[in-house]
Amino acid sequence: SNDKLLVAGKFSFAGGAITGGAASYDGFSWDEINTPLTHWQSSDPDFNADPPHVLQTGVHHLVEYNNTYFAGGSFKFLNPFGQNSTLSNLATIENMMWVGFAESELGSTEITGMLVHKDLLFISGAKTEQANAFDTALYSWDGSSLVDVSNGIIGKIAAIDAYDSYLYCAVQTDSTSGHIVRYDCTSWEDLGSYSGFALDIKASSGSAFVTTGDAVWFADGSAVEIGSSNGPVYAAEIYQDNLIVGGLFTEID
């Protein structure tokens, strides 16, 4: 983002700077994102801690859009100023402070993906307040309006990515399978299915592939399997026409 690497996760420091789960790197040094997401204190002695207390961890996504930052995931952070006692799952920066974003629309939705595509910020998630854990949420934000673009998709959007003119989604229809779909900001197209639970999706050259822990699944239904007893695959990437995978494994089948 603007020639900076943005990183989110379970950490409080990066390169000696107090970062509190959200940091940027410009190639030379690490810095906090305006104000650290967890760098807050409370008058409640149960929550006074160093580093500051996180009620629930899980900052999984961090993006910059229209010159401000958005953080998403599955988290709640204490607000020491008495306004909006917690920030639930999605936050942005206003006046140098992290504040809740789209709370009335998204509620307790767990954020599974965020990215900027076609000058829009796309936010995907699972509506955790619903009895059906696979109810989905997909919104676009243009800086003033939040629009539901899920268009009747049935399932949890577990991960999103973009390539060329398409937004690609891994849609989990149940706990053991799902579909790879893409969206051109007008209509949806189903590209194929996968087995397992999607952890990530990467788009490349008009198609996409999904990592599911023990395999990398392609839209045509083929898979590169890794023995489940050998360790999971957490992430994959295409670099110079080569598939690169990472995780806790020592062999590839």
Disulfide bonds with the S-S distance in Angstrom:
none
